[in-house]
Amino acid sequence: MAKHNELGKEGEIQAINFLTKNGYKILEKNYRYLKAEVDIIAIKNQELIAVEVKTRSTDFFGNPQDFINQKKINLLISAMDHYVNEKDLDLEVRFDIIAIIKKQNSFEIEHLEDAFLFF
């Protein structure tokens, strides 16, 4: 596996651990719909949360969340619309980003709730 793929998987594990410790229940990992993939689908306080995880080894080129573009946002929205309809859910949906920077043997984690409000 390429190093960046390994880092991405490591970041997703860190994100799941972070969410679980903060009271989120993980419903899905790597949910796919057409060309979209939602890294994590979780629930907390009767709110469905789609989480995009971005992991980088440095912030030299920008923060991890800066690498999410409008096309990716549209794909995530489409995938979550399908998920809600497929599961026949009646819940509010929120889109979060977990930005992770690996620093030597530790991880710096930033959780951005309602992240797409800022795009």
C-alpha positions, 0 to 999 in steps of 0.5 A: 500500500502506498504511504499516503494510503497508509496515512489515510487509513491511520487517520481514519482509525484516529478519527473513529477513536476520537468520535467514539470517545466523544459520544458518537456512535459509528454507523458506517465506515467508507460508505460508497454511493456511485463516485462518492465515499463517505469516510464515516457516518455517525449518529449523536443526539438524534443527528446523522453526521457525515464525516470527511477525514483528511490526514496529512503529514504536514501543514506546509501546503495548507491545512488538511481541510483546505483540500476539500473542494466543491465537487467533493462536497457535492458528492458527499451530499449526494451520497448522504441523500441516498443513505438517508433514503435507503435507510428510510431515516428521518434525521437532520444531517450534518457534515463534519471534517476531521483534520489530522496532522501526523507529527512524528508519533502523535496526531493533532486532531481538529474537529470541524462541525457543520464544516460545509457552512464555511464553503 
